[in-house]
Amino acid sequence: MGYITHSDPKGSLPIWLVNKLTQVFAPKMAKRLYKASLGYEDWKRVNNPKLKPWLCPEQMTTPRIQLNRFLKEETHRSTDSLNDVAGVEEEAESSHFLNEEGDAL
């Protein structure tokens, strides 16, 4: 079995730590998932064997997420964050033209 990871904590964690965690955590997680899958059929026989909402959506009891509301909100958020980034970049560019007292040149 092989696995591929992609992690970019944007400098929050040192690269060596991210690499080490990937080397240790991913294989352990794969082994635990495999081990859990071996006992799944026995577990399912005891715990609602006919409940399969991934095959029969009518069995779902939780309310459905309205994706159109979520997507509109996310689009608005991402637009706001882009505007924030643009404002920071403009400030950074204009700060290059300040004298020692901080006055604009």
C-alpha positions in Angstrom: 0.0 0.0 0.0 1.2 3.5 -0.8 0.1 6.9 0.4 0.7 10.5 -0.7 0.4 13.5 1.6 0.3 17.2 1.0 0.7 19.5 3.9 1.4 23.2 3.9 1.0 24.8 7.3 2.3 28.1 5.8 5.2 28.3 8.3 3.1 27.6 11.4 5.2 24.5 11.9 8.8 23.8 11.0 9.2 21.7 7.8 11.2 19.0 9.6 8.3 18.5 12.1 5.7 18.3 9.3 7.8 15.7 7.5 8.4 13.7 10.7 4.7 13.7 11.5 3.8 12.6 8.0 6.3 9.7 8.2 5.0 8.5 11.6 1.3 9.5 11.6 0.2 8.3 8.1 1.4 4.7 8.4 0.0 4.4 12.0 -3.4 5.7 10.7 -3.4 3.3 7.8 -2.7 0.3 10.1 -5.4 1.4 12.5 -8.0 1.8 9.7 -7.1 -1.6 8.3 -7.4 -3.2 11.8 -10.7 -1.5 12.3 -12.0 -2.6 8.9 -11.3 -6.3 9.8 -13.9 -6.2 12.6 -16.5 -4.0 10.7 -18.7 -6.9 9.4 -19.1 -8.3 13.0 -19.8 -4.9 14.4 -22.3 -4.0 11.7 -24.2 -7.3 12.3 -24.8 -6.2 15.9 -25.4 -2.4 15.2 -28.3 -1.6 12.8 -27.4 -4.0 10.0 -30.1 -2.6 7.7 -29.1 1.0 8.2 -27.1 2.2 5.2 -27.8 5.9 4.6 -25.0 6.1 2.0 -27.0 3.7 -0.2 -30.6 4.7 0.9 -30.8 8.5 1.4 -34.3 8.1 2.8 -32.8 6.6 5.9 -31.0 9.8 6.8 -32.4 11.5 9.9 -30.2 14.6 10.0 -31.3 17.7 8.2 -29.6 18.2 4.8 -27.2 21.0 4.2 -28.5 23.6 1.8 -25.4 23.9 -0.4 -26.6 27.0 -2.3 -26.6 29.0 1.0 -23.1 27.8 1.9 -21.6 28.5 -1.5 -22.9 32.0 -1.6 -21.5 32.7 1.9 -18.1 31.2 1.0 -17.9 33.2 -2.2 -18.6 36.4 -0.2 -16.0 35.4 2.4 -13.3 34.6 -0.2 -14.0 38.0 -1.9 -13.6 39.8 1.4 -10.4 38.0 2.1 -9.1 38.9 -1.3 -9.9 42.6 -0.7 -8.1 42.4 2.7 -5.0 41.0 1.0 -5.2 43.7 -1.7 -5.4 46.4 1.0 -2.4 45.0 2.8 -0.4 44.9 -0.4 -1.3 48.5 -1.2 -0.1 49.6 2.3 3.1 47.6 1.9 3.8 49.2 -1.5 3.1 52.7 -0.2 5.3 52.2 2.9 8.4 52.0 0.6 8.0 55.7 0.0 8.3 57.0 3.6 11.1 59.0 5.0 12.8 58.3 8.3 10.1 60.2 10.2 7.4 58.1 8.6 6.1 60.9 6.4 5.2 60.1 2.8 7.7 61.3 0.2 
